[in-house]
């Protein structure tokens, strides 16, 4: 019960700071770029700090729960190993040709590491989409057979 009260107080304080920083932006003339930048800057910094803390707490809590449950840790390690194997497969099949954007401008020259990494990411995405689609079809067929 004491933890809930502490969490409520911390959330209320963080919310109050955010509200104060936001309200400060309401009275600023939007044509005054210097003053607007001076008021919006702390709000953006505060938001980024909160985002970073949220990500940090989430990752640490997830890792902590994995170490508390060895079976879940084994499953997570197996899943991570599978993704590494798929990444290696995608890297082997990826090319290092020229990367061109929608305006036919060259983003990465042929033979560059950017080109190889882009191709690897595309192949990895395609492999993962094919696997997910296969599981979707398998689950759909299983459901049709049962009913």
C-alpha positions as CSV (number, residue, x, y, z in Angstrom):
1,X,0.0,0.0,0.0
2,X,2.9,2.3,0.8
3,X,4.4,1.8,-2.7
4,X,1.1,2.8,-4.4
5,X,1.0,6.0,-2.4
6,X,4.6,6.8,-3.3
7,X,4.0,6.1,-7.0
8,X,0.9,8.3,-6.9
9,X,2.9,11.2,-5.4
10,X,5.7,10.8,-7.9
11,X,3.3,10.7,-10.8
12,X,1.4,13.7,-9.5
13,X,4.6,15.7,-9.1
14,X,5.8,14.8,-12.6
15,X,2.4,15.7,-14.1
16,X,2.4,19.0,-12.2
17,X,5.8,19.9,-13.6
18,X,4.7,19.0,-17.1
19,X,1.5,21.0,-16.8
20,X,3.5,24.1,-15.6
21,X,5.9,23.8,-18.4
22,X,3.1,23.5,-20.9
23,X,1.1,26.4,-19.5
24,X,4.1,28.6,-19.8
25,X,4.0,28.1,-23.6
26,X,0.4,29.3,-23.9
27,X,1.1,33.0,-23.2
28,X,3.9,33.4,-25.7
29,X,3.4,35.2,-28.9
30,X,4.1,32.7,-31.7
31,X,5.9,35.4,-33.8
32,X,8.5,35.9,-31.1
33,X,10.8,33.0,-32.1
34,X,13.5,33.8,-29.5
35,X,11.0,33.8,-26.5
36,X,9.1,30.8,-27.8
37,X,12.3,28.8,-28.2
38,X,13.3,29.7,-24.6
39,X,10.0,28.5,-23.2
40,X,9.5,25.4,-25.4
41,X,13.1,24.2,-25.0
42,X,12.7,23.1,-21.3
43,X,9.4,21.4,-22.1
44,X,11.0,19.3,-24.9
45,X,14.0,18.5,-22.6
46,X,11.7,17.4,-19.8
47,X,9.7,15.2,-22.3
48,X,12.9,13.6,-23.5
49,X,14.1,13.0,-20.0
50,X,10.7,11.4,-19.1
51,X,10.9,9.2,-22.2
52,X,14.4,8.1,-21.4
53,X,13.5,7.2,-17.8
54,X,10.4,5.3,-19.0
55,X,12.4,3.3,-21.5
56,X,15.1,2.6,-18.8
57,X,12.6,1.5,-16.2
58,X,10.7,-0.7,-18.7
59,X,13.9,-2.4,-19.9
60,X,15.3,-2.9,-16.4
61,X,11.9,-4.3,-15.1
62,X,11.8,-6.7,-18.1
63,X,15.3,-7.9,-17.6
64,X,14.7,-8.3,-13.8
65,X,11.6,-10.4,-14.4
66,X,13.5,-12.6,-16.9
67,X,16.2,-13.3,-14.3
68,X,13.5,-14.1,-11.7
69,X,12.0,-16.7,-14.0
70,X,14.6,-19.0,-15.5
71,X,12.1,-20.7,-17.9
72,X,11.2,-17.3,-19.4
73,X,14.9,-16.5,-19.6
74,X,15.6,-19.6,-21.6
75,X,12.7,-18.8,-24.0
76,X,13.9,-15.2,-24.5
77,X,17.5,-16.5,-25.1
78,X,16.1,-19.0,-27.7
79,X,14.1,-16.2,-29.4
80,X,17.1,-13.9,-29.5
81,X,19.2,-16.7,-30.9
82,X,16.7,-17.3,-33.6
83,X,16.7,-13.6,-34.6
84,X,20.5,-13.7,-34.7
85,X,20.4,-16.7,-37.0
86,X,17.8,-15.0,-39.2
87,X,20.0,-11.8,-39.3
88,X,23.0,-13.9,-40.4
89,X,20.9,-15.5,-43.2
90,X,19.6,-12.1,-44.3
91,X,23.1,-10.7,-44.3
92,X,24.4,-13.6,-46.4
93,X,21.7,-13.1,-49.1
94,X,21.8,-9.3,-49.1
95,X,23.5,-7.4,-51.8
96,X,25.5,-4.2,-51.7
97,X,24.1,-2.5,-54.8
98,X,23.2,1.1,-55.1
99,X,20.4,2.5,-52.9
100,X,18.1,4.9,-54.7
101,X,15.3,6.9,-53.1
102,X,11.9,7.8,-54.5
103,X,13.3,10.8,-56.4
104,X,15.9,8.6,-58.2
105,X,18.7,10.2,-56.1
106,X,21.5,8.0,-54.9
107,X,21.4,7.5,-51.1
108,X,24.2,5.0,-50.8
109,X,26.8,4.1,-53.5
110,X,27.3,0.5,-54.5
111,X,29.6,-1.5,-52.3
112,X,29.1,0.8,-49.2
113,X,28.3,-0.6,-45.8
114,X,25.1,1.5,-45.8
115,X,23.9,-0.3,-48.9
116,X,24.7,-3.7,-47.4
117,X,23.0,-2.8,-44.1
118,X,19.9,-1.5,-45.9
119,X,19.6,-4.6,-47.9
120,X,20.1,-6.8,-44.8
121,X,17.3,-4.9,-43.0
122,X,15.0,-5.4,-46.0
123,X,15.7,-9.1,-46.2
124,X,15.3,-9.6,-42.5
125,X,12.0,-7.8,-42.6
126,X,10.8,-10.0,-45.5
127,X,11.9,-13.2,-43.7
128,X,10.1,-12.1,-40.5
129,X,6.9,-11.2,-42.5
130,X,6.9,-14.5,-44.2
131,X,7.3,-16.3,-40.9
132,X,4.5,-14.3,-39.3
133,X,2.3,-14.9,-42.3
134,X,3.0,-18.6,-42.1
135,X,2.0,-18.7,-38.4
136,X,-1.2,-16.7,-39.3
137,X,-2.2,-19.1,-42.0
138,X,-1.4,-22.1,-39.8
139,X,-3.5,-20.7,-37.0
140,X,-6.4,-19.9,-39.4
141,X,-6.3,-23.4,-40.8
142,X,-6.2,-24.9,-37.3
143,X,-9.2,-22.8,-36.3
144,X,-11.1,-24.0,-39.5
145,X,-10.4,-27.6,-38.8
146,X,-11.5,-27.4,-35.1
147,X,-14.9,-25.8,-36.0
